[in-house]
Amino acid sequence: MTVQEALLAPDSRPQVLAECEELVDREVGALSGVTGAAIRLAYKTVRTFDAGHIPAMIESILPSVADELAPYWVSFAAGATEGAGDFGGYLAAREDEVAEALLSITDSRQRASSRATIVKAYNTVRGSAVKHVKAALPALGTLVQKHMNLPTKVVRRYAYFPLVIGFRMVGMGKVATL
């Protein structure tokens, strides 16, 4: 199965979209400092005035995200044994390259936009977006791995991975279910 098949299949796509929206909500909510406060305010404003905007944006870029992640998955899966790898950790270990690959999606959309206000706003936040995308890679990798039906066992960074029941806390190569 390919990343595109796993994430975009009609039977799994609604669940993937919901999980992506939850991921964005968690990542925005976790931002701190002055910049984090500004982003949280902007995000809340968008949610208030157009509740469907964030889900629509996620749905519109999901195929491109799947395309950008596909070569990383192929490389990861080629080296992973059953239950012996974590795609989130794999992506995080290549964070500069993966973040730029994912941001190339929004860069392309910005270049195609005729809305000057949107272009200006995007250009303002683009530089800091890299660090936020990098921070989300472990969770994004876990989401993809879940839908690729390959269990997560080992990671290189601390993270909490939501499970059907409880949470899985992973750190320094050890796994514990809470």
Secondary structure as UniProt FT lines:
FT   HELIX           3..8
FT   TURN            10..12
FT   HELIX           13..29
FT   HELIX           33..49
FT   TURN            51..52
FT   HELIX           53..79
FT   TURN            82..83
FT   HELIX           87..93
FT   HELIX           95..112
FT   HELIX           116..147
FT   TURN            148..149
FT   STRAND          159..162
FT   STRAND          167..171
FT   TURN            172..173
FT   STRAND          174..177
//
